[in-house]
Amino acid sequence: MKKVILTLAILFTVSTAFIGCREEKSTGEKIEETMEDAGDEIEDAADDVSDEVEDTADDIEDEMK
């Protein structure tokens, strides 16, 4: 009896590990997410460049005075 219960418990554990309720993304959704991430990274890089240009312009103005 003990072996039967143990076997059933192991089977239940294995079945729940392999049968999940994961929501899988379609290829279109994956591409869209990747494009959004790339756009965000480009925007962040542009902001960084803009900040550096402004800092350099301020430094040049300070040196001219």
N, C-alpha and C positions, 0 to 999 in steps of 0.2 A: 504494500500500500504506500509506503514511504517513497519507493522508487517511482511509482506512478505519479504521485503529486510532484515530485522533483522534476520528472520528465515534462509534465504539463507546464510547470513554472518556467522551465528553460525554453520550451517551445513558445510560450507566450512572450517571453523576453526577446527571443530572436525575431519573432514575427513583428513585434512593435518596432524593432530596430530597422527592419527592412521595409516595412510598410508605413511610410510617414505621410503626413498631410502637408507636404511642402508645395508651395505654389511656385511653379516653374515659369520663368519669363520666356516670352517668345523671342525670336531673333530680332524682330523689329523693336521690341522693348529694350533689349540689350544694346542695340545700336543707338537708340535714342538716348539712353542713359549715358553711354560712352561719349556721345556728342555733347551732351549737356555738361559733363565733367570737363571735357576738353575746352568748351566755351568758358566755363568758370575759371579754369587755369589760365587761359589767354587773357581774360579780363583782369585777373589778379596780377599777371605779369605786366600788363599795360599800366595798371595803377602804380606798380613799383617803379616802372620807367618814368612815369609822369612825376612821381615824387622826387626821384633822383634829378630830373631835369630842373625842377623848381629849386631844389637845394643848390644845384650848381649855379643857377642863375642868381640866387641870393648871395652865394659866395663871391661871384664875380662883381656884383653890385657893391658888396662890402669892401672889396679890394680897390674899386674905383674911387671910393670916398676918401 
